[in-house]
Amino acid sequence: MTITCDYCGRPAQFTDSAVVYGRSYGMIYYCAPCRAWVGVHKGTTKPLGRLANHELREWKKAAHAAFDPLWQGGRMKRNAAYAWLARQMNLPEKLTHIGMFDVSQCKQVVSVCTIERSKNHGKQQSHPRPATAAG
């Protein structure tokens, strides 16, 4: 399977995650020039999402921090939460997965989930925002 880097257009290398984490957590696709990577489903070569550079990884973390409490708290099941998110983002359900989102879509997740939580809690709650990269 060939995975192409969205940032530079080069093919990503299929390698052990130790190259980025210092120890192995399984295999990844890695673009060294862009420092972008994505993990794979265990025992396969199928990527878990799209290659992500530092900025996108930070926004994905923020998106999960905003979204996951909607289903992890038992308010709704995970599949129902993704169906709700698809409607909020006007996307087909099959294309609604944070692992596949770009920075703009991750920002939208944070926004719609913050609004939803504020409706249910009577006040706006803040969610972690990624740190901006210096230089």
Backbone bond lengths (Angstrom), bond angles and torsions (degrees), N, CA, C in turn:
res aa  C-N    CA-C-N  psi(-1)  N-CA   C-N-CA  omega(-1)  CA-C   N-CA-C  phi
1 M - - - 1.458 - - 1.535 108.10 -
2 T 1.319 115.70 133.07 1.457 120.57 177.83 1.524 109.37 -107.64
3 I 1.312 115.61 124.49 1.464 122.71 176.63 1.514 107.07 -111.20
4 T 1.317 115.95 126.25 1.458 121.33 -179.07 1.523 109.92 -100.18
5 C 1.313 115.82 136.72 1.463 121.49 178.62 1.527 109.62 -69.41
6 D 1.324 116.76 126.81 1.474 122.32 177.50 1.522 112.06 -67.82
7 Y 1.317 117.17 -20.70 1.461 121.15 -175.23 1.530 112.91 -86.18
8 C 1.344 116.58 -41.37 1.471 119.39 -175.43 1.521 114.33 -121.79
9 G 1.336 117.42 -11.52 1.456 120.92 179.14 1.519 115.02 83.32
10 R 1.337 117.86 -0.58 1.458 121.05 178.60 1.534 110.05 -81.44
11 P 1.327 116.83 156.17 1.470 118.65 173.88 1.529 110.22 -69.74
12 A 1.321 115.91 139.59 1.466 120.99 176.71 1.522 108.83 -82.23
13 Q 1.319 115.19 150.03 1.461 122.26 179.47 1.526 109.03 -88.66
14 F 1.334 117.59 135.09 1.461 122.21 173.79 1.522 106.38 -87.31
15 T 1.329 116.18 113.93 1.462 119.97 -172.24 1.524 110.62 -149.17
16 D 1.304 115.99 171.97 1.460 121.24 177.38 1.525 109.62 -74.90
17 S 1.309 116.38 142.48 1.467 121.58 -178.49 1.529 113.17 -65.15
18 A 1.304 117.83 -10.46 1.467 120.73 177.26 1.529 111.44 -58.53
19 V 1.337 117.75 -24.92 1.467 119.78 179.58 1.529 111.96 -64.58
20 V 1.335 117.97 -25.44 1.466 119.81 179.12 1.525 113.09 -109.22
21 Y 1.327 117.69 -27.60 1.464 120.20 -175.59 1.529 113.98 -103.99
22 G 1.327 117.39 -11.15 1.454 119.50 -178.02 1.520 113.95 84.12
23 R 1.319 117.56 -9.68 1.466 124.46 172.78 1.513 107.80 -151.16
24 S 1.299 116.37 161.09 1.459 120.48 -173.08 1.525 112.86 -84.22
25 Y 1.329 114.07 128.69 1.466 121.57 170.82 1.522 109.46 -120.14
26 G 1.319 116.91 14.64 1.455 121.80 -177.46 1.522 110.26 116.17
27 M 1.303 114.58 -173.47 1.457 120.68 -175.38 1.532 111.20 -87.28
28 I 1.338 114.54 154.14 1.460 122.01 178.24 1.530 109.21 -142.52
29 Y 1.311 115.37 162.77 1.453 121.81 163.58 1.521 105.21 -97.78
30 Y 1.344 116.15 133.46 1.455 120.86 -171.48 1.521 111.15 -136.96
31 C 1.329 116.01 129.92 1.455 122.37 171.97 1.524 106.25 -108.14
32 A 1.322 116.61 103.52 1.464 121.25 -176.58 1.525 112.95 -62.21
33 P 1.349 119.80 -45.31 1.468 118.29 -178.52 1.537 113.21 -59.57
34 C 1.328 117.09 -32.58 1.474 121.52 -177.14 1.525 112.45 -98.45
35 R 1.324 117.72 -6.23 1.473 122.63 -173.93 1.530 110.04 50.06
36 A 1.320 114.43 44.95 1.470 121.74 179.70 1.525 108.19 -114.19
37 W 1.335 115.58 138.80 1.453 118.79 178.63 1.515 111.43 -151.80
38 V 1.330 113.87 165.15 1.462 122.28 174.79 1.524 107.62 -148.91
39 G 1.324 115.74 139.12 1.453 121.04 176.22 1.515 111.02 -76.04
40 V 1.320 115.35 173.27 1.464 121.19 178.80 1.524 109.72 -124.38
41 H 1.321 115.03 157.24 1.461 119.88 173.84 1.531 107.82 -61.25
42 K 1.314 116.63 134.66 1.464 122.01 -175.21 1.529 111.53 -52.57
43 G 1.311 114.71 131.04 1.455 121.25 177.12 1.517 114.76 77.90
44 T 1.344 116.76 7.86 1.460 120.67 -179.48 1.529 109.44 -131.50
45 T 1.321 114.68 178.79 1.467 120.83 171.71 1.525 110.17 -107.94
46 K 1.344 117.38 10.92 1.462 121.91 -177.48 1.533 110.63 -80.67
47 P 1.349 117.25 120.20 1.472 119.58 -179.19 1.525 112.59 -65.64
48 L 1.322 115.40 148.55 1.467 122.30 177.77 1.530 112.37 -77.39
49 G 1.306 116.96 -13.63 1.456 121.63 -178.57 1.511 108.41 -176.66
50 R 1.322 115.17 -138.02 1.462 120.44 179.24 1.518 109.83 -109.95
51 L 1.324 116.48 158.79 1.461 120.36 174.14 1.521 108.70 -58.50
52 A 1.305 115.58 137.26 1.467 119.68 -177.52 1.524 110.12 -130.60
53 N 1.323 115.03 130.61 1.464 120.28 173.04 1.536 108.19 -85.28
54 H 1.323 116.20 -176.01 1.469 119.87 -175.98 1.533 112.23 -56.70
55 E 1.325 117.42 -47.99 1.467 120.53 -177.96 1.523 111.29 -59.56
56 L 1.331 116.91 -46.93 1.466 119.74 -178.70 1.524 110.97 -66.86
57 R 1.323 118.05 -39.09 1.476 119.50 177.67 1.523 110.98 -59.30
58 E 1.331 117.03 -41.10 1.468 120.29 179.05 1.526 111.36 -65.49
59 W 1.324 117.99 -41.93 1.462 120.68 178.74 1.524 111.91 -69.27
60 K 1.341 117.83 -32.86 1.472 119.79 175.50 1.529 110.04 -64.48
61 K 1.330 116.68 -41.13 1.472 119.82 176.85 1.530 110.53 -60.84
62 A 1.335 116.46 -43.56 1.466 120.43 179.06 1.528 110.69 -64.57
63 A 1.330 117.15 -39.96 1.468 121.00 179.37 1.526 110.30 -63.54
64 H 1.326 117.33 -44.63 1.472 120.05 178.17 1.527 111.06 -65.23
65 A 1.334 117.57 -38.31 1.473 120.48 179.00 1.525 110.68 -62.98
66 A 1.329 117.21 -32.81 1.462 121.31 179.42 1.520 111.76 -81.52
67 F 1.333 116.84 -38.82 1.464 121.91 -172.20 1.531 113.97 -86.78
68 D 1.309 117.98 -45.12 1.462 121.02 -171.49 1.528 114.67 -56.75
69 P 1.343 119.64 -37.20 1.469 118.26 178.21 1.538 113.76 -59.93
70 L 1.327 117.77 -22.73 1.464 119.79 178.64 1.521 111.80 -63.18
71 W 1.323 117.26 -33.91 1.467 119.34 179.42 1.526 113.12 -108.10
72 Q 1.325 117.79 -28.37 1.467 118.92 -179.02 1.518 112.11 -70.62
73 G 1.327 117.29 -25.80 1.457 121.00 179.06 1.523 113.12 -79.97
74 G 1.324 116.86 -1.55 1.462 121.09 177.42 1.516 114.37 87.48
75 R 1.350 117.50 1.90 1.463 120.10 179.20 1.521 111.52 -63.62
76 M 1.333 115.52 -36.34 1.455 120.71 176.13 1.517 107.88 -151.83
77 K 1.325 116.18 160.10 1.455 120.44 177.20 1.522 108.89 -74.42
78 R 1.326 115.97 158.11 1.463 121.60 -175.89 1.536 111.41 -55.84
79 N 1.335 117.11 -47.21 1.472 119.73 -179.29 1.531 111.26 -62.44
80 A 1.320 116.72 -39.00 1.468 120.62 178.38 1.525 110.35 -66.55
81 A 1.321 116.65 -36.45 1.467 120.26 178.79 1.526 110.41 -65.74
82 Y 1.327 117.73 -42.26 1.463 119.98 177.11 1.530 111.20 -67.49
83 A 1.331 118.45 -34.21 1.473 120.82 175.67 1.528 109.89 -64.59
84 W 1.334 116.75 -42.13 1.467 121.12 176.78 1.530 109.90 -61.32
85 L 1.341 116.39 -45.74 1.457 120.66 -179.56 1.532 110.92 -61.74
86 A 1.321 116.93 -40.28 1.470 120.94 178.00 1.526 110.48 -58.57
87 R 1.320 116.35 -43.45 1.470 119.71 178.65 1.529 111.16 -64.87
88 Q 1.325 116.99 -42.21 1.463 120.77 -179.62 1.520 111.95 -63.02
89 M 1.343 115.91 -34.71 1.455 121.05 -176.13 1.531 112.58 -96.78
90 N 1.334 115.39 -0.10 1.465 121.19 -179.16 1.534 111.12 56.34
91 L 1.340 115.02 47.96 1.457 122.23 179.15 1.523 109.71 -122.47
92 P 1.320 117.91 152.83 1.473 119.13 170.79 1.534 109.03 -64.52
93 E 1.318 116.32 144.20 1.469 119.84 -178.74 1.521 112.20 -56.12
94 K 1.327 117.14 -38.86 1.467 119.64 -176.81 1.533 112.65 -66.83
95 L 1.332 117.27 -16.10 1.466 121.04 178.12 1.525 112.30 -103.82
96 T 1.329 116.00 5.88 1.461 120.43 -176.48 1.520 109.86 -101.13
97 H 1.321 114.11 92.41 1.460 121.14 176.70 1.523 107.93 -151.98
98 I 1.304 117.20 125.76 1.460 121.73 -175.48 1.527 111.25 -55.81
99 G 1.313 117.45 -33.46 1.455 120.87 178.72 1.519 114.01 -60.48
100 M 1.334 116.59 -22.47 1.465 120.94 -178.97 1.527 112.27 -100.44
101 F 1.325 117.94 -5.81 1.466 121.03 -173.70 1.521 112.72 -77.65
102 D 1.344 114.20 154.38 1.462 121.07 172.10 1.532 108.15 -94.73
103 V 1.333 116.79 -178.58 1.464 121.37 -176.91 1.525 111.06 -58.75
104 S 1.318 117.35 -46.38 1.461 121.24 -178.70 1.524 111.65 -59.60
105 Q 1.318 116.86 -43.30 1.464 120.13 179.13 1.526 111.40 -67.80
106 C 1.323 117.84 -36.96 1.470 120.02 176.59 1.522 110.88 -63.71
107 K 1.329 116.74 -39.84 1.467 120.23 176.41 1.522 110.21 -62.00
108 Q 1.323 117.10 -39.04 1.462 121.38 178.52 1.527 110.42 -64.46
109 V 1.334 117.98 -40.25 1.466 121.53 176.61 1.523 109.92 -57.78
110 V 1.329 116.94 -48.65 1.465 120.78 -179.90 1.525 110.20 -58.03
111 S 1.319 116.65 -43.67 1.461 121.24 -178.20 1.527 112.09 -64.64
112 V 1.332 118.04 -52.49 1.472 119.67 -175.82 1.522 111.35 -67.89
113 C 1.316 117.65 -33.69 1.466 119.98 179.29 1.526 111.23 -72.67
114 T 1.320 117.44 -35.75 1.462 121.18 176.40 1.525 109.85 -63.95
115 I 1.326 116.69 -42.93 1.471 120.89 177.84 1.528 110.35 -62.99
116 E 1.321 116.89 -44.76 1.469 120.87 -179.74 1.522 111.28 -61.96
117 R 1.312 116.11 -44.03 1.465 119.04 -179.84 1.523 111.03 -66.52
118 S 1.335 117.55 -34.87 1.458 120.08 179.63 1.531 110.58 -68.26
119 K 1.322 117.66 -34.77 1.477 121.17 176.81 1.520 110.68 -62.91
120 N 1.317 115.87 -39.41 1.461 120.59 -175.28 1.512 113.96 -86.53
121 H 1.314 116.83 -14.84 1.465 119.50 -178.51 1.518 112.36 -115.58
122 G 1.318 116.83 -0.77 1.440 120.24 177.00 1.509 114.76 75.56
123 K 1.313 116.10 2.04 1.462 119.51 177.73 1.523 108.65 -154.79
124 Q 1.287 116.18 155.00 1.457 121.91 178.89 1.517 108.97 -76.27
125 Q 1.329 116.14 128.57 1.446 120.35 176.32 1.513 108.26 -107.05
126 S 1.302 116.24 142.09 1.463 118.59 179.04 1.520 109.19 -87.11
127 H 1.328 114.04 153.89 1.444 121.30 176.48 1.514 107.62 -123.49
128 P 1.315 116.27 154.11 1.457 118.66 -179.42 1.517 110.91 -58.29
129 R 1.280 116.89 134.43 1.464 122.85 174.23 1.530 106.73 -106.54
130 P 1.304 116.72 142.56 1.463 117.31 179.43 1.519 111.71 -66.18
131 A 1.312 114.11 149.19 1.461 119.69 175.65 1.514 108.24 -70.79
132 T 1.304 117.22 143.43 1.450 119.67 178.00 1.512 109.10 -79.71
133 A 1.322 114.83 142.04 1.466 120.23 -178.91 1.516 109.13 -75.44
134 A 1.280 116.30 134.40 1.466 121.37 177.26 1.520 108.95 -89.83
135 G 1.332 115.26 127.37 1.444 122.64 174.98 1.434 114.56 56.06
